[in-house]
C-alpha cells in the first residue's frame, strides 16, 4: 500500500470519527436544497444539530 493511499485512508477515518464528514455532507445537501441561502458555519450547524436532538430524543435514555 502506498503512503499516499494510507494517508488518505487515515484522513477519511479521522474525518468520520470526529464528525467532520457529517458536517461536510450536511453542507452539500444544504447547497443542493437551498442554493441561494448561505451555508451555516460549523458552530451554527452544531447548535442546530443539538436542538434537533433535544426536541426529538428518539431512543436516548436521558
N, CA, C and O of each residue as an XYZ file, in Angstrom:
248
protein
N       0.865     -1.178      0.000
C       0.000      0.000      0.000
C       0.906      1.234      0.000
O       1.871      1.314      0.761
N       0.581      2.173     -0.852
C       1.398      3.380     -0.959
C       1.160      4.296      0.249
O       0.085      4.277      0.848
N       2.163      5.089      0.593
C       1.988      6.031      1.714
C       0.852      7.026      1.469
O       0.152      7.420      2.402
N       0.676      7.423      0.223
C      -0.397      8.371     -0.112
C      -1.765      7.751      0.166
O      -2.645      8.392      0.740
N      -1.928      6.506     -0.247
C      -3.205      5.818     -0.035
C      -3.457      5.584      1.456
O      -4.589      5.695      1.927
N      -2.405      5.264      2.179
C      -2.521      5.066      3.623
C      -2.925      6.369      4.313
O      -3.786      6.372      5.193
N      -2.297      7.474      3.907
C      -2.634      8.773      4.476
C      -4.072      9.167      4.153
O      -4.775      9.689      5.018
N      -4.522      8.924      2.914
C      -5.908      9.220      2.536
C      -6.894      8.407      3.367
O      -7.926      8.924      3.794
N      -6.578      7.137      3.594
C      -7.438      6.286      4.413
C      -7.498      6.765      5.852
O      -8.562      6.766      6.471
N      -6.365      7.167      6.375
C      -6.315      7.677      7.745
C      -7.103      8.977      7.860
O      -7.835      9.181      8.828
N      -6.951      9.849      6.876
C      -7.684     11.122      6.876
C      -9.194     10.864      6.834
O      -9.956     11.516      7.548
N      -9.625      9.914      5.997
C     -11.053      9.575      5.916
C     -11.546      9.061      7.265
O     -12.602      9.480      7.738
N     -10.791      8.158      7.887
C     -11.200      7.574      9.158
C     -11.344      8.644     10.237
O     -12.339      8.664     10.962
N     -10.365      9.525     10.346
C     -10.411     10.586     11.357
C     -11.591     11.515     11.090
O     -12.270     11.941     12.024
N     -11.835     11.827      9.830
C     -12.953     12.698      9.463
C     -14.295     12.075      9.862
O     -15.167     12.768     10.386
N     -14.458     10.800      9.622
C     -15.686     10.104     10.010
C     -15.810     10.028     11.531
O     -16.893     10.237     12.077
N     -14.726      9.735     12.202
C     -14.735      9.565     13.649
C     -15.052     10.867     14.378
O     -15.785     10.858     15.367
N     -14.514     11.976     13.907
C     -14.705     13.256     14.574
C     -16.021     13.934     14.211
O     -16.422     14.884     14.883
N     -16.698     13.475     13.173
C     -17.951     14.082     12.761
C     -17.786     15.147     11.694
O     -18.773     15.728     11.243
N     -16.568     15.409     11.289
C     -16.314     16.418     10.259
C     -16.993     16.022      8.944
O     -17.507     16.882      8.229
N     -16.997     14.746      8.628
C     -17.617     14.278      7.393
C     -19.136     14.514      7.425
O     -19.742     14.803      6.394
N     -19.734     14.393      8.593
C     -21.176     14.629      8.727
C     -21.508     16.078      8.383
O     -22.490     16.350      7.692
N     -20.691     16.995      8.864
C     -20.887     18.414      8.545
C     -20.706     18.663      7.050
O     -21.469     19.419      6.450
N     -19.706     18.036      6.453
C     -19.474     18.186      5.009
C     -20.675     17.684      4.206
O     -21.092     18.322      3.240
N     -21.224     16.545      4.607
C     -22.408     16.006      3.911
C     -23.607     16.939      4.083
O     -24.375     17.151      3.144
N     -23.764     17.496      5.287
C     -24.846     18.444      5.538
C     -24.708     19.665      4.626
O     -25.686     20.106      4.022
N     -23.503     20.203      4.528
C     -23.265     21.378      3.675
C     -23.626     21.081      2.224
O     -24.233     21.913      1.550
N     -23.259     19.913      1.749
C     -23.570     19.546      0.368
C     -25.082     19.451      0.152
O     -25.599     19.954     -0.845
N     -25.791     18.808      1.083
C     -27.256     18.718      0.966
C     -27.886     20.097      1.038
O     -28.834     20.387      0.308
N     -27.363     20.955      1.919
C     -27.897     22.307      2.078
C     -27.713     23.108      0.783
O     -28.629     23.808      0.349
N     -26.542     23.005      0.175
C     -26.287     23.725     -1.075
C     -27.220     23.270     -2.190
O     -27.668     24.081     -3.001
N     -27.510     21.976     -2.229
C     -28.402     21.452     -3.264
C     -29.849     21.862     -3.015
O     -30.562     22.206     -3.957
N     -30.286     21.829     -1.772
C     -31.673     22.138     -1.445
C     -31.951     23.639     -1.414
O     -33.052     24.076     -1.748
N     -30.962     24.422     -1.016
C     -31.131     25.869     -0.860
C     -29.944     26.609     -1.490
O     -29.112     27.163     -0.772
N     -29.864     26.621     -2.802
C     -28.679     27.194     -3.460
C     -28.450     28.678     -3.174
O     -27.311     29.141     -3.240
N     -29.489     29.423     -2.863
C     -29.331     30.860     -2.611
C     -29.019     31.189     -1.152
O     -28.542     32.283     -0.852
N     -29.281     30.267     -0.261
C     -29.090     30.517      1.177
C     -27.635     30.275      1.574
O     -26.981     29.383      1.035
N     -27.135     31.064      2.510
C     -25.760     30.834      2.975
C     -25.675     29.526      3.772
O     -26.623     29.141      4.457
N     -24.558     28.870      3.672
C     -24.338     27.620      4.396
C     -23.984     27.954      5.843
O     -23.119     28.796      6.083
N     -24.636     27.309      6.808
C     -24.317     27.580      8.218
C     -22.854     27.241      8.533
O     -22.275     26.324      7.951
N     -22.287     27.986      9.447
C     -20.934     27.684      9.896
C     -20.964     26.382     10.697
O     -22.032     25.873     11.038
N     -19.798     25.862     10.987
C     -19.724     24.633     11.776
C     -20.385     24.836     13.136
O     -21.090     23.949     13.620
N     -20.168     25.984     13.750
C     -20.765     26.281     15.060
C     -22.293     26.343     14.954
O     -22.996     25.785     15.796
N     -22.807     27.022     13.920
C     -24.259     27.108     13.730
C     -24.853     25.726     13.485
O     -25.934     25.406     13.979
N     -24.134     24.911     12.717
C     -24.594     23.548     12.453
C     -24.684     22.748     13.751
O     -25.664     22.036     13.971
N     -23.679     22.856     14.605
C     -23.691     22.114     15.867
C     -24.852     22.550     16.759
O     -25.460     21.717     17.431
N     -25.163     23.840     16.771
C     -26.305     24.340     17.559
C     -27.599     23.757     17.000
O     -28.443     23.284     17.762
N     -27.763     23.785     15.680
C     -28.968     23.228     15.054
C     -29.093     21.740     15.343
O     -30.181     21.250     15.643
N     -27.987     21.027     15.253
C     -27.995     19.580     15.486
C     -28.354     19.259     16.934
O     -29.108     18.322     17.197
N     -27.818     20.030     17.866
C     -28.118     19.819     19.282
C     -29.590     20.099     19.571
O     -30.239     19.332     20.283
N     -30.113     21.179     19.030
C     -31.540     21.494     19.216
C     -32.422     20.382     18.653
O     -33.404     19.980     19.276
N     -32.062     19.895     17.478
C     -32.834     18.818     16.851
C     -32.822     17.571     17.737
O     -33.858     16.930     17.913
N     -31.674     17.227     18.290
C     -31.578     16.056     19.156
C     -32.384     16.234     20.440
O     -32.985     15.281     20.935
N     -32.397     17.439     20.973
C     -33.141     17.689     22.209
C     -34.645     17.642     21.976
O     -35.392     17.200     22.849
N     -35.100     18.096     20.803
C     -36.527     18.090     20.501
C     -37.031     16.699     20.130
O     -38.202     16.382     20.337
N     -36.157     15.884     19.590
C     -36.517     14.525     19.170
C     -35.523     13.532     19.773
O     -34.602     13.082     19.092
N     -35.708     13.193     21.048
C     -34.727     12.360     21.715
C     -34.629     10.938     21.179
O     -33.593     10.298     21.364
N     -35.659     10.419     20.526
C     -35.589      9.076     19.954
C     -35.362      8.019     21.008
O     -36.123      7.917     21.971
N     -34.319      7.235     20.828
C     -34.090      6.115     21.730
C     -33.062      6.428     22.805
O     -32.564      5.515     23.463
N     -32.736      7.699     22.994
C     -31.794      8.039     24.054
C     -32.409      7.720     25.408
O     -33.624      7.810     25.584
N     -31.587      7.356     26.336
C     -32.093      7.028     27.664
C     -32.265      8.273     28.543
O     -33.057      8.256     29.485
N     -31.535      9.344     28.245
C     -31.574     10.520     29.127
C     -31.972     11.776     28.382
O     -32.052     12.849     28.979
